């Protein structure tokens, strides 16, 4: 490492800022840089500016810092330096403890970083002259490092293999996604990207961090619109990207990379992926689930797709037969019911079927069979949920002028219900039993 280059620059409102340019060997690892870098930056930075230790050391788990400010309720803390990463660039914030108090959120306020704690710090630790002990939740941090570094690798592979750029990145609690600038993505390309990404993991390529002038930076995977000094994260021989996030030191630490489901989002394709520990846990969960399925179908794991396909086909055939038998039964019941119903003075056979609960669809086929005969009117009623169905035979409509759709629609509207239908059959729902009785009265069925 070369010594920092200090460049005084006059900012708006007359403040003097010292720009620090650091140069590192491209093969050096963040946790090998040591704390002399932190000290150099800390000695020249202006008061009120938070020294971001994670920029140069993603592996720093514990550190001491001085409290420089806090909110009135004591739950928003400012430190002179911090290793806690604030939510930014698709990567969630770190958690941990400050002076023994849980840290629940970290916010980037520009020059300062705010630390939101679950409770005010102990009184003796809130004095600006005091330093506090800070500890990062390492499991969460390293998981984020694996996912974020895996995203850089995956995005680089899609560019290298297919010329497809990454539009956005999201690191979620359970899985992560990248949105690719393409309308379609063939399965063969997904498999090739996964294979190549894991190959790069096995190669254990180093990741490096450098600080470069934006005007002189070249060969970035995605051009940066920012001016001044850029933090560049590089994967040797594969990728260079402007990024402020935390990353592993070598691709081997990313662990296995799994590409999972694809979603079409407008003109992009969203790829869900898992890296490292998440990929291992997901693979174990998938294996356990498939093993249970294999046990249920009494087959080996590799036989599950074929056995399940055969069972689904058998189930579809059985369902088709069941529906045919139900239709035949409904036809028989409708004819039997028609034969058992005496006609009124006008020769019309009218019947009301009322059930305490259920589904009107269970009575529709019977109603159709009943009204397929001459001069017939069929009414089906459900008490819960309140609903009604009206069906009439073709000659009843023609001879008596009954239009099932118009008649029931008018009655439903008057009673505050909803529904409709055609001349031969209509149905609707009601808000209450009282409204249902009102509809039955309107269509003169008792």
C-alpha positions in Angstrom: 0.0 0.0 0.0 1.2 3.5 -0.9 0.7 6.4 1.5 -2.5 8.4 1.0 -2.5 11.4 -1.3 -4.1 14.4 0.5 -5.8 16.9 -1.8 -7.4 20.0 -0.2 -10.7 21.0 -1.9 -12.9 23.9 -1.2 -16.6 22.8 -0.9 -19.7 25.1 -0.9 -20.3 27.3 2.1 -16.6 27.7 2.6 -15.9 24.4 4.2 -12.5 22.8 3.6 -12.5 19.1 2.8 -9.5 16.8 2.6 -9.8 14.2 -0.2 -7.9 11.0 0.6 -6.8 8.8 -2.3 -5.7 5.3 -1.3 -4.0 2.9 -3.6 -3.9 -0.8 -2.9 -2.4 -3.8 -4.7 -5.2 -5.4 -6.7 -4.4 -8.8 -5.1 -4.4 -7.6 -1.5 -7.3 -8.6 0.7 -9.4 -6.2 2.7 -8.6 -7.8 6.1 -4.8 -7.7 5.2 -4.7 -3.9 4.8 -4.6 -3.3 8.6 -5.8 -0.4 10.7 -3.1 2.0 9.5 -5.4 2.9 6.7 -8.2 3.7 9.1 -5.8 5.8 11.2 -4.6 7.8 8.2 -8.2 8.7 7.2 -9.3 9.3 10.7 -6.5 11.8 11.4 -7.4 14.0 8.4 -11.2 13.8 8.3 -13.3 16.7 9.5 -15.3 16.6 12.7 -18.8 15.3 12.2 -17.9 13.0 9.3 -18.2 9.3 10.0 -15.1 7.2 9.2 -16.5 4.2 7.3 -14.3 1.3 8.4 -16.2 -1.2 6.2 -14.9 0.5 3.1 -11.5 -1.0 3.7 -12.2 -4.0 6.0 -15.4 -6.1 5.5 -14.0 -8.6 8.1 -13.8 -6.2 11.0 -16.2 -7.6 13.6 -15.5 -5.6 16.7 -14.2 -2.0 17.2 -14.3 0.9 19.5 -15.7 4.3 18.6 -16.4 7.7 20.2 -19.9 8.9 20.5 -20.1 12.3 18.7 -23.9 12.9 19.0 -27.3 11.5 19.8 -30.9 12.3 19.4 -33.0 13.7 22.3 -34.5 10.2 23.0 -31.0 8.6 22.9 -32.0 6.1 20.3 -30.2 7.6 17.3 -26.4 7.5 17.9 -23.6 9.0 15.9 -20.0 7.7 16.1 -16.7 9.1 14.9 -16.1 5.8 13.0 -18.1 2.7 12.3 -17.9 -0.7 10.8 -21.7 -1.0 10.7 -23.0 -0.9 7.1 -26.1 1.2 6.3 -28.7 0.0 3.9 -27.6 1.0 0.4 -27.2 -0.3 -3.1 -29.6 -3.2 -2.6 -27.8 -4.5 0.5 -29.6 -4.4 3.9 -28.0 -2.8 6.9 -25.9 -4.5 9.6 -27.1 -5.3 13.1 -25.2 -5.9 16.2 -24.6 -4.2 19.6 -23.3 -0.8 20.8 -22.2 -0.7 24.4 -24.3 -3.8 25.0 -27.5 -2.3 23.5 -28.9 -4.0 20.3 -28.5 -2.1 17.1 -31.7 -2.3 15.0 -31.0 -0.1 12.0 -28.2 1.9 10.3 -28.9 4.9 8.1 -26.7 6.8 5.7 -27.2 10.6 6.2 -24.5 11.6 3.7 -21.4 12.6 5.7 -22.7 10.9 8.9 -24.1 7.5 9.6 -26.9 7.2 12.1 -27.1 4.1 14.4 -30.6 3.4 15.7 -30.5 1.4 18.9 -33.2 -0.5 20.8 -32.7 1.7 23.9 -30.6 4.6 25.0 -27.0 3.7 25.7 -25.8 3.6 29.4 -25.4 7.2 30.6 -21.7 7.0 31.1 -21.3 5.8 27.5 -23.2 8.7 25.9 -20.6 11.3 26.8 -18.8 12.5 23.7 -15.4 12.0 25.3 -16.2 8.3 25.9 -15.6 5.4 23.5 -18.0 2.5 23.3 -17.5 -1.1 22.4 -19.2 -2.2 19.1 -19.8 -5.6 17.8 -21.3 -6.7 14.4 -23.7 -9.5 14.0 -21.2 -11.5 12.0 -23.5 -14.2 10.7 -25.8 -11.6 9.1 -22.8 -9.6 7.8 -21.1 -12.6 6.2 -24.3 -13.8 4.7 -24.7 -10.4 3.0 -21.1 -10.5 1.9 -21.7 -13.9 0.2 -24.9 -12.7 -1.5 -23.5 -9.4 -2.6 -20.2 -10.8 -4.0 -22.2 -13.6 -5.6 -24.3 -11.0 -7.4 -21.2 -9.2 -8.7 -20.0 -12.6 -10.0 -23.3 -13.6 -11.5 -23.8 -10.2 -13.2 -20.3 -10.4 -14.6 -21.0 -13.9 -16.0 -24.2 -12.8 -17.7 -22.2 -10.1 -19.4 -19.3 -12.4 -20.3 -21.4 -15.2 -21.7 -24.4 -13.5 -23.2 -23.8 -9.7 -23.2 -26.8 -9.2 -20.8 -26.5 -6.4 -18.3 -28.0 -6.3 -14.8 -30.5 -3.5 -14.3 -31.0 -3.8 -10.5 -30.2 -6.0 -7.5 -32.1 -6.8 -4.3 -30.8 -8.7 -1.4 -33.7 -10.1 0.6 -34.0 -11.9 3.9 -34.6 -15.3 2.3 -33.4 -14.9 -1.3 -31.8 -12.4 -3.7 -32.7 -11.3 -7.2 -31.2 -9.5 -10.1 -33.2 -7.9 -13.0 -31.6 -8.6 -16.3 -31.9 -6.3 -19.3 -33.6 -8.8 -21.6 -37.1 -9.7 -22.5 -36.5 -13.5 -22.4 -34.0 -15.9 -20.9 -33.7 -19.4 -22.3 -33.3 -22.3 -19.7 -30.1 -23.3 -21.4 -28.6 -19.9 -20.7 -29.7 -20.1 -17.0 -27.9 -23.4 -16.6 -24.8 -22.1 -18.4 -24.7 -19.0 -16.2 -25.0 -21.1 -13.0 -22.3 -23.5 -14.2 -19.9 -20.7 -15.1 -20.5 -18.8 -11.9 -19.8 -21.9 -9.8 -16.7 -22.6 -11.9 -15.4 -19.1 -10.9 -16.1 -19.9 -7.3 -14.0 -23.0 -7.5 -11.2 -21.0 -9.1 -11.1 -19.0 -5.8 -10.3 -15.7 -7.6 -9.3 -12.8 -5.4 -11.6 -9.8 -4.9 -10.0 -6.5 -4.4 -11.0 -2.9 -3.4 -9.4 0.2 -4.8 -10.2 3.9 -4.7 -10.0 5.6 -8.1 -10.7 9.0 -9.7 -14.0 8.8 -11.5 -12.6 10.7 -14.5 -9.8 8.2 -14.9 -11.6 5.0 -14.1 -11.9 2.5 -17.0 -13.4 -0.9 -17.8 -16.3 -0.8 -15.3 -19.1 -3.3 -16.0 -21.6 -0.5 -15.4 -20.5 3.1 -15.9 -20.8 5.3 -12.9 -22.3 8.8 -13.1 -20.7 9.9 -9.8 -17.8 12.4 -9.8 -14.8 12.4 -7.5 -13.3 9.2 -5.9 -15.0 5.9 -6.6 -14.7 2.7 -4.6 -14.1 -0.1 -7.1 -14.7 -3.7 -6.2 -12.9 -6.1 -8.6 -13.0 -9.9 -9.2 -9.7 -10.7 -10.8 -10.1 -11.2 -14.5 -13.9 -11.0 -14.5 -15.4 -7.8 -13.1 -14.8 -4.2 -12.0 -17.7 -2.4 -10.5 -18.2 0.8 -8.5 -19.7 -0.4 -5.2 -19.8 0.7 -1.5 -20.9 -2.7 -0.2 -19.2 -5.4 1.9 -17.6 -8.3 0.0 -15.7 -11.5 0.6 -11.9 -11.7 -0.1 -12.0 -14.5 -2.6 -14.7 -16.1 -4.8 -14.3 -19.4 -2.9 -16.0 -17.8 0.1 -19.1 -17.1 -1.9 -19.9 -20.8 -1.8 -22.3 -22.6 -4.1 -24.5 -20.5 -6.3 -28.0 -21.6 -7.2 -30.2 -20.0 -9.8 -33.9 -20.6 -9.1 -37.1 -19.2 -10.5 -37.4 -16.6 -13.3 -40.1 -13.9 -13.5 -40.9 -11.6 -16.4 -41.0 -8.0 -15.0 -42.0 -5.7 -17.9 -39.1 -5.8 -20.3 -36.7 -7.5 -17.9 -36.2 -11.0 -16.5 -35.9 -11.3 -12.7 -33.6 -14.1 -11.6 -33.8 -15.4 -8.1 -30.5 -16.8 -6.7 -29.0 -18.1 -3.5 -25.3 -18.2 -2.5 -23.2 -19.8 0.2 -25.1 -20.9 3.4 -28.4 -19.9 1.9 -27.8 -22.2 -1.1 -26.8 -25.1 1.2 -29.9 -24.7 3.5 -32.2 -24.5 0.5 -30.7 -27.6 -1.1 -31.1 -29.5 2.2 -34.8 -28.3 2.4 -35.4 -29.3 -1.2 -33.9 -32.7 -0.6 -35.9 -33.3 2.5 -39.1 -32.3 0.7 -38.4 -34.6 -2.2 -37.5 -37.4 0.1 -40.9 -37.2 1.8 -42.6 -37.2 -1.6 -40.6 -40.2 -2.7 -41.6 -42.0 0.5 -45.3 -41.2 -0.2 -45.1 -42.6 -3.7 -42.9 -45.6 -2.7 -40.1 -44.8 -5.2 -36.6 -43.6 -5.4 -35.8 -39.9 -5.4 -34.9 -39.9 -9.1 -38.2 -41.7 -9.9 -40.4 -39.1 -8.2 -41.1 -36.9 -11.4 -42.2 -40.0 -13.4 -44.3 -41.4 -10.6 -45.9 -38.1 -9.8 -46.8 -37.5 -13.5 -48.4 -41.0 -13.6 -50.4 -40.3 -10.4 -51.5 -36.9 -11.7 -52.7 -38.4 -14.9 -54.6 -41.1 -13.0 -56.2 -38.4 -10.8 -57.2 -36.3 -13.8 -58.9 -39.4 -15.4 -60.6 -40.2 -12.1 -61.8 -36.6 -11.8 -63.1 -36.6 -15.4 -65.0 -39.9 -14.7 -66.4 -38.4 -11.4 -67.7 -35.3 -13.2 -69.4 -37.5 -15.8 -71.1 -39.6 -13.2 -72.2 -36.6 -11.3 -73.7 -35.1 -14.5 -75.5 -38.4 -15.2 -76.8 -38.5 -11.7 -78.0 -34.9 -11.9 -79.8 -35.7 -15.1 -81.5 -38.7 -13.6 -82.4 -36.7 -10.4 -83.9 -33.9 -12.5 -86.1 -36.2 -14.5 -87.2 -38.1 -11.4 -88.0 -34.9 -9.6 -90.0 -33.6 -12.6 -92.0 -36.8 -12.8 -92.7 -36.6 -9.0 -93.9 -33.0 -9.2 -97.6 -32.3 -9.9 -98.4 -29.5 -12.3 -100.4 -26.5 -11.2 -103.7 -25.2 -12.8 -101.6 -23.8 -15.7 -99.9 -27.1 -16.2 -96.5 -25.7 -14.9 -94.4 -27.9 -12.6 -92.8 -25.7 -9.9 -90.3 -26.8 -7.3 -88.2 -25.2 -4.6 -85.1 -27.0 -3.3 -83.7 -25.4 -0.2 -80.4 -26.3 1.6 -79.0 -24.9 4.8 -75.5 -24.5 3.3 -73.5 -25.6 0.3 -72.9 -24.4 -3.2 -75.5 -23.5 -5.9 -73.3 -25.3 -8.5 -74.3 -28.6 -6.8 -78.0 -27.9 -7.8 -77.4 -26.3 -11.2 -77.2 -29.6 -13.2 -80.4 -30.8 -11.5 -82.1 -27.5 -12.4 -81.0 -27.8 -16.0 -82.3 -31.4 -16.2 -85.6 -30.4 -14.5 -86.3 -27.5 -16.8 -85.2 -29.4 -19.9 -88.8 -30.9 -19.7 -91.9 -29.0 -20.7 -93.5 -26.3 -18.5 -91.1 -26.3 -15.6 -89.8 -23.8 -13.1 -87.0 -24.7 -10.6 -85.8 -22.5 -7.7 -82.7 -23.4 -5.6 -82.0 -21.7 -2.4 -79.1 -21.6 0.1 -79.5 -20.2 3.6 -75.7 -19.8 4.2 -74.4 -17.9 2.4 -77.8 -16.5 1.2 -78.1 -17.3 -2.5 -80.8 -18.1 -5.0 -81.0 -19.8 -8.5 -84.0 -19.5 -10.9 -84.4 -21.8 -13.9 -87.3 -22.0 -16.4 -88.1 -24.3 -19.3 -88.0 -22.9 -22.8 -91.8 -23.2 -23.3 -92.5 -21.6 -19.9 -90.6 -18.5 -21.0 -92.3 -18.4 -24.3 -95.8 -19.2 -23.2 -95.8 -17.3 -19.8 -93.4 -14.5 -20.7 -91.0 -15.4 -17.9 -87.4 -14.2 -18.4 -85.4 -15.7 -15.5 -82.6 -13.2 -15.9 -84.8 -10.1 -15.9 -87.1 -11.4 -13.1 -84.3 -12.3 -10.7 -82.2 -9.3 -11.5 -85.1 -6.9 -10.6 -85.8 -8.9 -7.3 -82.1 -8.9 -6.4 -81.7 -5.2 -6.9 -84.7 -4.4 -4.8 -83.4 -6.6 -2.0 -79.8 -5.3 -2.1 -78.4 -8.4 -3.7 -76.2 -9.0 -6.7 -76.4 -11.3 -9.7 -78.0 -12.0 -13.1 -78.2 -14.4 -15.9 -80.0 -15.2 -19.2 -83.6 -15.9 -20.1 -83.5 -19.6 -19.1 -81.3 -19.4 -15.9 -80.1 -16.8 -13.4 -78.6 -16.7 -9.9 -77.5 -14.2 -7.3 -76.4 -13.6 -3.7 -78.0 -11.7 -0.9 -76.7 -9.9 2.2 -79.1 -11.6 4.6 -81.8 -14.2 5.1 -84.4 -11.4 5.3 -83.3 -10.2 1.8 -83.5 -13.8 0.6 -87.1 -14.1 1.7 -87.9 -10.8 0.0 -86.5 -12.2 -3.3 -88.5 -15.4 -3.0 -91.6 -13.4 -2.4 -90.9 -11.3 -5.5 -90.6 -14.3 -7.8 -93.7 -15.8 -6.1 -92.2 -19.0 -5.0 -93.3 -20.3 -1.5 
